[in-house]
Amino acid sequence: MPFMKGRAPIRRTLNYLNAGKLVFKDKIRIFSVGYNILGKNNTGAQEFVFWYLPQIQYKNPDVQVVTLKNLTPSPFIKCYFDDGRRILVDVDNKSKEDILEHLMNTVGKSKEVLEAEAIAAEKKDNPANFGVGCERACICETYGQVPCSGVVTLPKCMRGKYKNQRD
């Protein structure tokens, strides 16, 4: 498998990407991380980018994610909102877990909101759904469909037995 090569290939698996905890609020449009490659005060930001940035990109497809390497002496995270506001987070000498926890508290959706969105996405109001637990028990109840063969017999031209004999 070619995608299982390189440093920490687990980061490219779907299970790992789905396990991400940070889902941004709907108002966030750009998420940028600035850090240096060298220095002990940047290790938390480096590990955050290495381990959590793929999950953030996967969970937030409408958010632009930017990484800025070797531009400033101290690491930072900046979030841009759709109304023009910005949040600057100093991540100097913080671990990757501390950074993630801080972002979840400030710019992430709460667990209650995520659960409500999951329930709304699970709803089965689609008229194409039928069966046990849906509005319609059978597709024959939908307008324009052929009625149930138990109620009305199908014409012989629509039955496979007679159609195959004719050909």
C-alpha positions as CSV (number, residue, x, y, z in Angstrom):
1,M,0.0,0.0,0.0
2,P,1.7,3.2,-1.1
3,F,-0.1,5.5,1.4
4,M,1.4,3.5,4.3
5,K,4.9,4.8,3.7
6,G,6.7,7.7,5.3
7,R,6.8,9.1,8.8
8,A,3.8,8.0,10.9
9,P,1.6,6.7,8.1
10,I,-1.2,6.2,10.6
11,R,-2.0,9.9,10.0
12,R,-3.3,9.1,6.6
13,T,-5.8,6.5,7.6
14,L,-9.5,7.2,7.6
15,N,-10.0,6.0,11.2
16,Y,-7.3,8.4,12.4
17,L,-8.8,11.4,10.5
18,N,-12.3,10.7,11.8
19,A,-11.0,10.6,15.4
20,G,-10.3,14.3,15.4
21,K,-11.9,16.2,18.2
22,L,-11.6,19.8,17.0
23,V,-14.5,21.0,14.8
24,F,-14.5,24.8,14.3
25,K,-17.4,27.0,14.7
26,D,-19.2,28.0,11.5
27,K,-17.9,31.5,11.6
28,I,-14.2,30.6,11.2
29,R,-12.8,30.9,7.6
30,I,-9.0,30.8,8.0
31,F,-6.8,28.9,10.5
32,S,-3.1,29.7,10.4
33,V,-0.2,28.2,12.4
34,G,3.2,29.9,12.6
35,Y,6.2,28.2,14.1
36,N,9.9,27.6,13.7
37,I,11.6,24.4,12.9
38,L,14.4,25.0,15.5
39,G,14.0,25.8,19.1
40,K,12.6,24.1,22.2
41,N,9.8,26.6,22.5
42,N,8.4,25.4,19.1
43,T,8.2,21.7,19.8
44,G,4.6,21.8,20.9
45,A,3.5,23.7,17.8
46,Q,5.5,21.4,15.5
47,E,4.0,18.3,17.1
48,F,0.5,19.9,16.9
49,V,1.0,20.5,13.2
50,F,2.4,17.0,12.6
51,W,-0.3,15.1,14.6
52,Y,-3.5,17.2,14.7
53,L,-3.5,19.3,11.5
54,P,-4.6,16.5,9.2
55,Q,-7.5,15.8,11.5
56,I,-8.4,19.5,11.5
57,Q,-8.3,19.7,7.8
58,Y,-10.5,16.6,7.4
59,K,-13.1,17.7,10.0
60,N,-13.3,21.3,8.7
61,P,-13.3,21.1,4.9
62,D,-14.6,24.7,4.5
63,V,-11.8,26.3,6.5
64,Q,-8.6,27.3,4.8
65,V,-5.6,26.0,6.8
66,V,-2.2,27.8,6.5
67,T,1.1,26.8,8.0
68,L,3.8,29.5,8.3
69,K,7.3,28.1,8.9
70,N,10.3,30.1,10.1
71,L,8.7,33.5,10.0
72,T,8.5,34.6,13.6
73,P,10.6,33.7,16.7
74,S,7.6,32.7,18.7
75,P,4.9,30.2,17.6
76,F,1.3,31.3,17.3
77,I,-2.1,30.4,16.0
78,K,-4.4,32.9,14.3
79,C,-8.0,32.3,13.5
80,Y,-9.9,34.6,11.1
81,F,-13.6,35.0,11.2
82,D,-16.0,35.7,8.4
83,D,-16.9,39.1,9.8
84,G,-13.2,40.3,9.9
85,R,-12.4,39.6,13.5
86,R,-9.2,37.7,14.4
87,I,-8.0,35.6,17.4
88,L,-4.4,35.3,18.1
89,V,-3.3,32.4,20.4
90,D,0.2,32.3,21.8
91,V,1.4,28.7,21.8
92,D,4.9,29.3,23.1
93,N,6.2,26.4,25.3
94,K,2.9,24.6,25.2
95,S,2.4,20.9,24.5
96,K,0.3,19.7,21.6
97,E,-2.4,18.5,24.0
98,D,-2.6,21.9,25.7
99,I,-2.9,23.6,22.3
100,L,-5.7,21.3,21.2
101,E,-7.6,21.7,24.5
102,H,-7.3,25.5,24.4
103,L,-8.5,25.6,20.8
104,M,-11.4,23.3,21.6
105,N,-12.5,25.7,24.4
106,T,-12.1,28.9,22.3
107,V,-12.9,28.2,18.7
108,G,-14.3,24.7,18.7
109,K,-17.9,23.6,18.8
110,S,-19.2,22.3,22.1
111,K,-20.1,18.6,22.5
112,E,-23.8,19.5,22.8
113,V,-23.7,21.2,19.4
114,L,-21.9,18.4,17.8
115,E,-24.4,15.8,19.2
116,A,-27.3,17.9,17.9
117,E,-25.8,18.2,14.5
118,A,-25.2,14.4,14.4
119,I,-28.8,13.8,15.3
120,A,-30.0,16.2,12.6
121,A,-27.8,14.6,10.0
122,E,-29.1,11.2,11.0
123,K,-32.8,12.2,10.5
124,K,-34.6,10.2,7.8
125,D,-36.9,12.8,6.3
126,N,-35.8,11.9,2.8
127,P,-38.8,10.8,0.8
128,A,-36.7,8.2,-0.9
129,N,-36.4,6.3,2.3
130,F,-38.9,3.6,3.0
131,G,-39.2,0.6,5.3
132,V,-39.4,0.0,9.0
133,G,-39.0,3.3,11.0
134,C,-39.7,5.6,8.0
135,E,-42.7,7.4,6.8
136,R,-43.6,4.8,4.3
137,A,-43.5,1.1,4.9
138,C,-43.4,0.2,1.2
139,I,-42.3,2.0,-2.0
140,C,-45.8,1.3,-3.4
141,E,-47.1,4.1,-1.1
142,T,-45.2,6.7,-3.1
143,Y,-47.1,8.4,-5.8
144,G,-46.2,7.2,-9.3
145,Q,-44.9,3.8,-8.2
146,V,-46.3,0.4,-9.2
147,P,-48.8,-0.8,-6.6
148,C,-48.0,-3.8,-4.4
149,S,-48.5,-7.1,-6.2
150,G,-50.4,-8.5,-3.2
151,V,-53.1,-5.8,-3.7
152,V,-53.2,-5.4,-7.5
153,T,-51.9,-8.1,-9.9
154,L,-49.3,-6.8,-12.4
155,P,-50.1,-7.0,-16.1
156,K,-48.6,-10.0,-17.8
157,C,-46.3,-7.7,-19.9
158,M,-44.6,-6.6,-16.7
159,R,-44.0,-10.0,-15.4
160,G,-40.7,-11.7,-16.2
161,K,-42.2,-15.1,-16.7
162,Y,-44.3,-14.0,-19.6
163,K,-41.8,-11.4,-20.9
164,N,-39.1,-14.1,-21.3
165,Q,-41.5,-16.5,-23.1
166,R,-42.4,-13.8,-25.6
167,D,-38.8,-13.1,-26.6
